[in-house]
Amino acid sequence: MGQNDIESSKSDSRFWDRHYKQFRILIIIFSVIIFSALAIDSYRNATTVFTGTHYMRLPSKFYVAKTFSAQYDTVLTGSFLLQVNGKIFDSLSQIKEFYEGIGSDSLVKLVFFNHNKAKYLEDEDEKKKFVMMSDTIIAKKSDFNDSYLLQLDSGTYIALTIPNGATFNAGVKSGDVLLAIKGVSLKFREELPYEMFTTPSLRYLRSLPLNEHIPFLLLRNNQLIVKDVTLNTYGVRTIHLLLIIYSLIFLCFGAFLGIKESGNIGIRLTSLAFLIIAFQFATSLNYNPPDYDAVSFIKIMMTNILGIFMLSVIIHSLNYFPSPNEKIINKKIYITVIYSVILVLVAVLTVWFIIDFEKIIGTIFFAVMFGLVLFYIVLRIIKRNKNAPAEYRRASVIIFSTWLIITMNSFVIGLFYRLGVKFPQWFSEYNFLLMILIPVSYFFVLRRYGIYGIDFHIKRNVQYNLLSVFLYLVLFVAFVFILGKLSQTEINFPYIRFSFTDVVVTSSLLSQDANIIYNKIFFMLCSLVIAFILLKIGKYSQNFINKIYYRQKLDYRTAQNELINLIQTKFTIDSLAIILVEKITKLVRLKKAGAIFFDEKGQIWENKIYVFDNKNCELEIPQDLCRPVKILKTYFPVEGLPDNCSEYFIENKFKYVFPVKIKEKLLGALFTGEKLSEIQMKEEDFSFVTSLMSNAAVAIENAFLYEELRMQERMKNELEVARKIQLASLPQKVPEIPDLDICAVSFPAYEVGGDFYDFLNGTADEITVVVGDVSGKGTSAALYMSKIQGIFQTLKEFYPSPRNMLTKANQLLYKHIDSKSYITAIGANFSIKEKKISFARAGHLPLYHYNTLNSSVVKIQPGGIGLGLGDDDIFNNSIEEISVNYNIGDIFVFVSDGITEAINKDGDQFGDERLKFIITSNNGKTSKEICRVIIESVNLFTSNMKQFDDMTLVIVKSVS
């Protein structure tokens, strides 16, 4: 049972199976919503105010207000005190109290955050960065006390300013403490281990006006300063551009599946999974919008809910795609458990989100969802679908493995993060790029295995053009990038002094103006070298692309050599056709080619077209279909042929037809399909194919000659075998009857003949002799001979009378014999005891009887017409049976017309009289001797001329 059959048999009662058109509408609506969300979020993301700053929590509350020295260490103003003797304090009063409790000469271990190391902050773990960016010093009590500190109860640490960003251009520096923006202090969410502003602070920051001077109150080196910052719009970061691209990829793929094949539950679930992922990508662009309005609230809530619900949809889809896993599907408890857990999580998240979404503990959801993934992995291992077809099993392994890699990557990284394992920032940000494996794996499986009849195909010429454009675009970008880097490079050239005797490189440098000129010359030379290298790379790359997309120039020399080999080799038509269409396909780089050949009568050879399309096959083709091909003078598109003809070739994906002629004689026709490059054939291609077929015509004609010789040889061998079979069907020896001496011989004029004789029911008391002659000669006569011989052998058992036997034989033959054919026969029954012969004749030659009483030969010729010449009434009225008594020494001779009508070189026939004379002259000899004399006499009479007709001779002599 096919997969679609399984689906239909199991899901006839499902709503979406009965209303798949409504599902398509649902997919379209969902896709429009996702695209709208993506467009809106992309716009809002690109237009959000952007300060170009990495904000962080303050390292501590205690700001070092002035620089101080302790032994060999110096602590600069702007640093932060983190620990005193391993203790962390909440206020300056606690530090003062601590100092008052120690002796004046006591040593104190102080840990300070060194703002000079702030440039490394972006690469460090959020929890440990302040400690790792700190310096530990040992100081005396007198070296440092609380008077050196300033307690900051609010503020934001400026960890990094992006070059050309708004704060960077305004003069804000790394290490500054931002106290307020237009009098408002920014705050971070304390419950999170990473940096995220509270909702009011984030809303305030992103609602600041553009193109106005915004005062930033800063603390730098214990000095309050104000910097006027003119805010920029956000623009599009690379990571956000990638998110947009990924969202579009998943959106298009999911919408395509849902609309293309919405009648299958596996495709439906897969489509929904892709659309949910697309929605997640789209909303992640602007997860923290500048305005937390109702729409933003709903969007964030839906993003979280769908993010959880997505897991169950993915798991559910894997139970059906690419093939249904009946071991899991039939046990609804498995999917029920998964959906139940997901629904509980969604309910908890919804309540939590409405009450206070800032206090949601993500670890709970992470742990439950990670447990569901592990549960399904174990379930799939235990419940493997071993009964699915091999290609579906391979496809299932690919899809499941891809999801496993992606899911484990996300969960394992999340688990390590919660365990405090450090990851580079670039890895955390760009880890989502691995998800491209999902659409790639589905694309590969659907294209490779043709599941559900979905076929992704981009025409080769489009692929070629896109790849070529991409190649030169990459080369151009590389050229511009390298030139840009070179333009920023300045080389200080030394002064070089030239003379007739030497070239001296001095240690002094060129003047500024001269150095600028030398740098320009160097830039130009490098540009030329780089352009040359990139052009070479482009040429080799383009040649490689041309090769894989079959765009190389046609190789005339190779084609000529291969066709010469064809001409010099003996082929049958079949083998030549297969080799020829394969050669043409490869030489011209076609998807398929076909050929037909015409025999001497103008009929299509064996009524078939030989096709090669990376596999050999033959198509049956009606004879009248290719009549228009015979009148073609040159190549022609199949669309221009008559309707019935063009439809046939178009259906079989042929494009052009090329007649194959030699000296105006039509030998066949070549049909070409689309080129592998999927571009239209050009004049060069037409000339190439025409030239190939002109040369191949010689090979085709040779093949016909060879085929004719081969067929003649085969027929000769077959006829020789038929001759042996026919001779073997005649009695191999005559019956031994005590009172009769019998001899019989038969010589076909060709390999096989239509004469026959037989002896029926030979006993001591009775024997019936049958001699016959089928009209015509050769194989057709031989076939009828075999048929009538079998009929006589059967009828004699039931009709002992010769007349009755011949009458019944005519009845059987009349309706089943060709109207142009007939059979003559004579049957004679010898009664040994009574010494009487009863015989009847069906149009055959008379019976020659030598009578010893009067020593003469008489012809006995009762009435009768040939078998198959008339119906029952006509035949029965014409045939008669005669009985004759015989004596010892009487001779009965049965002959076919090949004896009496044998012709000599003068055109005279052997005739009855010569036959009678031979019988009379040799009446004392045995039947075998008489046979030999008659045959020798006939051969002597014809002077060994070619035998004109079959010769059959049966002699029966009474000896006692």
Salt bridges, closest charged atoms under 4 A:
ASP17 OD1 - ARG268 NH2 2.95
ASP41 OD2 - LYS299 NZ 3.13
GLU124 OE1 - LYS422 NZ 3.72
GLU126 OE1 - LYS129 NZ 1.93
ASP135 OD1 - LYS117 NZ 3.11
ASP176 OD2 - ARG220 NH2 2.74
GLU191 OE2 - ARG189 NE 3.00
GLU195 OE1 - ARG57 NH1 3.55
GLU195 OE2 - LYS129 NZ 3.20
ASP356 OD2 - LYS359 NZ 3.88
GLU429 OE1 - ARG237 NH2 3.78
GLU562 OE1 - LYS583 NZ 3.19
GLU582 OE2 - LYS586 NZ 3.05
GLU600 OE2 - LYS665 NZ 3.09
GLU606 OE1 - LYS608 NZ 2.86
GLU618 OE1 - LYS608 NZ 3.28
GLU674 OE2 - LYS459 NZ 3.08
GLU674 OE1 - LYS591 NZ 3.22
GLU678 OE2 - HIS457 NE2 3.04
GLU678 OE2 - LYS591 NZ 2.72
ASP685 OD1 - LYS675 NZ 3.14
GLU707 OE2 - ARG710 NH2 2.44
GLU718 OE2 - ARG714 NE 3.80
ASP765 OD1 - LYS833 NZ 3.99
GLU834 OE1 - LYS836 NZ 3.59
ASP890 OD2 - HIS849 NE2 3.08
ASP912 OD2 - LYS859 NZ 2.77
GLU936 OE1 - ARG932 NH1 3.45
